C-alpha cells in the first residue's frame, strides 16, 4: 500500500490562462505512486453542503483514488481503515478547489468522502479498480468515534439515502491490513 499524499501540480500560465499536467505516470512514480488507474469518474453536486461518503470498495476490488476538483470547492476526507494501524479510525483532510488545482491521492485501505463548499461543484477522480457494486461499502459520515469536523453550511448536510445508512466504524470488520505507514496529516 502507498501513503496518502496531497499533490500540487504546477500551473504554467500566461495571458490566455494556464496549463497543468495533472497526471504523469513517470512523475507520480517519483512520488511513490505506481498504481495503474483503470477508470475515471466525474461527479457534480448542485447544493453547497452536499456530503458524499464515506465510501470504499472491499477486496479484491478495493480502489486507490486520485481526486481533484475541477469546478467549485470541496473539503476532502480520508479515514484510515487498516487493522493494526496506530492511526486506525483517524482522518486527514484537504481543501481541493478548481482554483488551487490540488489533488488528493488516497491509497487502498482508506474510506473517502467530501463536502461541497460551493454550488455546482464537480470532482474528477481516477480509480485503480473498476466499480463493483457487490463490493461497495461505507461507514457513517457522522460517526462520533471518528469525529470529523465537517465545515458544514447552514443548509447542510445534503445526503443520499444510501449515505444515511452506512454503519459506524465500530460495526465494520476491516479486511484492510496495516502496511507500516501510519496516516500522516496532509500538508496544505
CORUR-V851328 format. One record per residue. N is the residue number from 1. OMEGA is omega in degrees with one decimal (999 if undefined). NEAR is the number of other C-alpha atoms within 12 Angstrom. Layout:
BEGIN
n=[N/N]
omega=[OMEGA/OMEGA]
near=[NEAR/NEAR]
END
This chain:
BEGIN
n=[1/2/3/4/5/6/7/8/9/10/11/12/13/14/15/16/17/18/19/20/21/22/23/24/25/26/27/28/29/30/31/32/33/34/35/36/37/38/39/40/41/42/43/44/45/46/47/48/49/50/51/52/53/54/55/56/57/58/59/60/61/62/63/64/65/66/67/68/69/70/71/72/73/74/75/76/77/78/79/80/81/82/83/84/85/86/87/88/89/90/91/92/93/94/95/96/97/98/99/100/101/102/103/104/105/106/107/108/109/110/111/112/113/114/115/116/117/118/119/120/121/122/123/124/125/126/127/128/129/130/131/132/133/134/135/136/137/138/139/140/141/142/143/144/145/146/147/148/149/150/151/152/153/154/155/156/157/158/159/160/161/162/163/164/165/166/167/168/169/170/171/172/173/174/175/176/177/178/179/180/181/182/183/184/185/186/187/188]
omega=[-178.0/176.9/174.5/-177.0/169.3/-176.9/-178.2/-179.4/177.4/174.5/178.3/-173.3/171.7/-176.1/-179.7/-174.3/-177.6/174.5/178.4/173.4/-173.9/175.6/173.0/-179.2/-179.2/-179.4/-179.5/176.7/176.8/175.8/-178.6/178.6/-176.8/-179.7/174.2/-179.5/-173.8/-175.3/172.3/177.6/-179.5/179.0/176.4/176.6/-174.0/-172.1/169.5/-179.8/175.1/177.2/173.1/179.7/9.5/-171.0/172.0/173.1/179.7/175.1/4.1/-178.4/179.9/-175.5/160.5/-177.3/171.1/-168.9/172.1/179.8/-178.1/175.1/179.6/-175.2/174.5/167.5/-170.5/-172.8/171.5/-178.4/179.8/179.7/-172.9/178.7/179.2/179.2/176.4/179.3/178.0/178.9/176.8/-178.1/168.4/-175.7/177.1/174.2/177.2/-179.4/174.2/-178.1/-176.7/176.3/-179.0/177.7/176.2/174.5/-177.6/-178.8/172.9/178.6/178.8/169.1/-177.5/174.5/177.1/172.2/179.9/-179.0/179.6/178.0/176.5/-179.9/179.2/173.3/175.3/177.9/176.8/176.2/-175.4/177.9/179.1/177.9/179.8/-175.7/-179.1/-179.5/178.5/-178.0/178.3/173.0/-175.1/-179.4/-176.6/180.0/-177.3/179.6/177.2/175.2/176.2/178.9/-178.4/173.8/-170.2/175.5/-179.8/-179.0/-174.2/-1.9/170.0/-172.9/169.3/176.3/179.8/-176.3/174.3/-172.4/179.8/-179.8/172.5/-178.2/-176.8/177.3/-179.3/176.4/-172.1/173.9/-175.7/-174.1/177.7/-176.3/179.8/180.0/179.4/175.5/176.7/178.2/179.9/179.0/-177.6/999]
near=[25/27/31/38/31/34/32/29/22/18/17/14/10/8/7/7/10/14/14/18/19/28/28/17/16/15/16/25/14/11/20/18/30/22/29/23/25/18/20/22/22/19/24/26/31/22/27/30/28/37/39/39/40/40/39/43/35/30/22/19/24/31/39/41/45/40/44/41/39/27/26/30/36/46/40/44/43/48/42/41/42/33/23/19/23/19/25/31/33/28/36/37/35/37/35/38/30/26/23/24/33/36/42/43/43/45/42/39/43/47/45/42/37/48/45/41/35/30/21/22/32/31/38/30/30/31/30/29/28/26/26/19/15/14/19/25/35/36/38/35/39/29/28/17/20/27/18/27/20/33/26/23/19/13/16/19/26/27/28/16/12/20/27/21/19/27/23/24/31/18/13/21/17/29/22/28/22/25/22/17/20/28/31/24/21/25/16/18]
END
